[in-house]
């Protein structure tokens, strides 16, 4: 059941296989595939402390966390040498955030806090007020709040359990902007949209959609990642109104056929436009099972010599799976590949090996991306 669900998911992620066979292009709003050129977010970073941990914070060898705590306490009139501190409820973190192009003073942003010491978990921690600096070093925002990890840990030693990653947490709306980054749209004769994924076909289809909306000749393709649009006279001093009119436009988008593989998690995502050349795929596996039985060996009754000992007995069982051969004709679609691999009984990790082998053989007509 797990195998069928995993391989079927490959088809569901990319949509209908039949639809992909008819046309590799999809439809999306302009705002989802491109952004106004010249406007971008500003990355911010800060160094702070997370407190309130349940003995899962930095250990004594992480000296900078205790030094930071000592400096903070000194501002409150408490003077304690960092070398004399022994705390387990504090962790040093780096706080990161992105400020959108048009964020104003008072806007709230999501932040991410990542441990930089040897803390085991940030679960239940609270980030103390932390200044966030932009690329120029100027303090732009301040972050604070209770961390949300999306996981948990419990128990100790061999009886412990952990779910998800516990040394990175987020605070939704945890940063408040103090300084606005200059980002305005001045009057202009032309504006440009930058594609998130540069592609000549997508850029051409975006230009055609804009021309249908504003008139022939108003938009043209500059390069695979840029579409330039002439601003009508009525919008010369109202660029935001023009952008608001263009962003909801449905546009055709295309993409390179791509197979994405994450070997660490066994995840495979296959694009709907992936095609397979003529090839034959053989699938088989070798299973080795080793089991150990503990038997007790005792000396004879009334014997004055010998000890009772435990003797391990090991059994080795080697089983070779039945090999099968799957023929793939030239131009085989995603749907056919998934159906064929399902018939072979391939698991997601088997699919990874098969895709890599098809690429090496030159039969996989797609980019193979390994994360």
Secondary structure, DSSP 8 states (H G I E B T S, - for coil): -HHHHHHHHHHHHH--HHHHHH-S-EEEEHHHHEEETT---EEEEEEEEEE--SS-S--TT-HHHHHHHHHHHHHTT----GGG---SSEEEEEEEEEE-TT--TT-EEEEEEEE-S--S--TT-EEEEEEEE-TTS-EEEEEEEE-B-S-EEES-GGG-EEES--SEEEEEEEEEE-S---------SEEEEEESS--HHHHHHHHHHHHHHH-TTSEEEEETTEEEEE--GGGTT-HHHHHHHHHT-EEEE----EEEEETTTTEEEE-TT-EE-SEEEEE--EEEEEEEEEEEE---TT-SS---EEEEEEEEEEEE---EEEEE-TTB-HHHHHHHHHHHT--HHHHHHHHHHHHHTT-EESEEEE-
